[in-house]
Amino acid sequence: MSTASTRLPEGRYGSSSDERADRRLKVAGAVLGALLVVLVGYLAYHYVVQNKISAQVITFDASDNAVKVHLEVHKDSGASGYCTLRSQAADGSEVGRADFHFTGSATEIDRLVTLRTTARGTTAELLGCHAD
């Protein structure tokens, strides 16, 4: 009895140049993946750690020409910055937008701010805070 050959037929399933190309693609993919991880880490660090001022809307009270907003601000001691608020009408159109500045050494600030509107506002939305 003869045994079947365990070798593949030559030239039928690719050559060593395909193996080199596969290895180069794997290396390139690993390098690009590592660069992506570094970029995401860098952006996350600057977004989370370097953000020196943040805030949240506690309550708001709307009238025909203004929205009074209770804003709670957290910031680093000595940091200064501003928070942007906006208000929308019942139909979704923007009726007011303003920046409110915060300075000083306090790390927590509770402030009642007044956002003037062109029509009755039904929302008070914090768009974001930025350090100066």
C-alpha positions as CSV (number, residue, x, y, z in Angstrom):
1,M,0.0,0.0,0.0
2,S,1.1,3.5,-0.7
3,T,0.4,6.5,1.4
4,A,-1.0,9.7,0.2
5,S,1.4,12.7,0.0
6,T,0.9,15.3,2.7
7,R,2.4,18.1,0.7
8,L,0.3,20.5,-1.3
9,P,0.8,20.7,-5.0
10,E,3.5,23.2,-5.8
11,G,2.3,26.6,-7.2
12,R,-1.4,25.8,-6.6
13,Y,-2.1,27.6,-3.3
14,G,0.1,30.6,-3.5
15,S,3.7,31.3,-3.0
16,S,6.0,32.7,-0.3
17,S,5.5,36.2,-1.6
18,D,1.9,35.9,-0.4
19,E,3.1,35.0,3.0
20,R,5.4,38.1,3.1
21,A,2.5,40.3,2.0
22,D,0.3,38.8,4.7
23,R,2.9,39.5,7.3
24,R,3.3,43.1,6.1
25,L,-0.4,43.7,6.3
26,K,-0.5,42.3,9.8
27,V,2.4,44.6,10.9
28,A,0.7,47.6,9.2
29,G,-2.6,46.8,10.9
30,A,-0.9,46.5,14.3
31,V,0.9,49.8,13.9
32,L,-2.3,51.6,12.7
33,G,-4.3,50.0,15.6
34,A,-1.7,51.2,18.1
35,L,-1.8,54.7,16.7
36,L,-5.6,54.8,16.9
37,V,-5.4,53.7,20.6
38,V,-2.9,56.5,21.3
39,L,-5.0,59.1,19.6
40,V,-8.2,58.1,21.4
41,G,-6.3,58.2,24.7
42,Y,-4.8,61.6,24.0
43,L,-8.2,63.0,23.1
44,A,-9.9,61.5,26.1
45,Y,-7.2,62.9,28.4
46,H,-7.7,66.4,27.1
47,Y,-11.5,66.1,27.1
48,V,-11.8,64.7,30.6
49,V,-8.7,65.7,32.6
50,Q,-7.9,69.1,31.0
51,N,-11.5,70.3,31.2
52,K,-11.2,72.8,34.1
53,I,-14.8,73.9,34.2
54,S,-18.1,72.0,34.1
55,A,-21.7,72.8,35.1
56,Q,-25.2,71.5,35.2
57,V,-28.7,73.1,35.2
58,I,-30.5,72.4,38.5
59,T,-33.8,74.2,37.7
60,F,-35.2,76.8,35.4
61,D,-38.2,79.1,35.4
62,A,-39.5,80.5,32.1
63,S,-41.4,83.7,31.5
64,D,-42.5,85.5,28.3
65,N,-39.1,87.3,27.8
66,A,-36.6,85.5,30.0
67,V,-35.6,82.2,31.5
68,K,-34.1,82.1,35.0
69,V,-31.7,79.3,35.4
70,H,-30.1,77.9,38.6
71,L,-26.7,76.8,37.4
72,E,-24.2,74.8,39.4
73,V,-20.6,75.2,38.3
74,H,-17.6,73.1,39.2
75,K,-14.1,74.4,38.3
76,D,-10.5,74.3,39.4
77,S,-9.5,76.9,42.0
78,G,-8.4,80.1,40.2
79,A,-9.7,78.9,36.8
80,S,-11.9,81.1,34.8
81,G,-14.3,80.3,32.0
82,Y,-17.8,80.5,30.6
83,C,-20.8,78.3,30.1
84,T,-23.2,78.6,27.2
85,L,-26.9,78.3,27.7
86,R,-29.8,78.3,25.3
87,S,-33.6,78.2,25.4
88,Q,-36.0,76.9,22.8
89,A,-39.7,77.6,22.2
90,A,-42.3,74.9,22.2
91,D,-41.9,74.5,18.4
92,G,-38.1,73.8,18.8
93,S,-36.9,77.2,17.5
94,E,-34.1,78.8,19.5
95,V,-35.3,81.9,21.4
96,G,-32.3,82.7,23.5
97,R,-28.6,82.0,23.8
98,A,-25.9,83.5,26.1
99,D,-22.5,83.0,27.6
100,F,-22.1,83.3,31.4
101,H,-18.6,83.9,32.8
102,F,-17.2,82.5,36.0
103,T,-14.0,83.6,37.7
104,G,-12.5,83.5,41.2
105,S,-10.9,81.0,43.6
106,A,-14.2,79.2,44.5
107,T,-14.4,75.6,43.1
108,E,-18.2,75.3,43.3
109,I,-20.5,78.1,42.3
110,D,-24.3,78.1,42.5
111,R,-25.7,81.0,40.6
112,L,-29.1,82.1,39.4
113,V,-28.6,83.5,35.8
114,T,-31.2,85.2,33.6
115,L,-31.2,84.2,29.9
116,R,-33.2,86.8,27.9
117,T,-35.4,85.4,25.2
118,T,-37.3,86.7,22.2
119,A,-40.3,84.6,22.9
120,R,-41.5,82.3,25.7
121,G,-38.8,79.6,26.3
122,T,-39.7,76.1,27.3
123,T,-36.2,74.8,27.9
124,A,-32.9,75.8,29.5
125,E,-30.2,73.8,27.9
126,L,-26.5,73.8,28.9
127,L,-24.5,73.6,25.6
128,G,-21.1,73.4,27.3
129,C,-18.5,75.1,29.4
130,H,-15.0,76.2,28.4
131,A,-12.0,77.5,30.3
132,D,-10.6,80.8,29.2
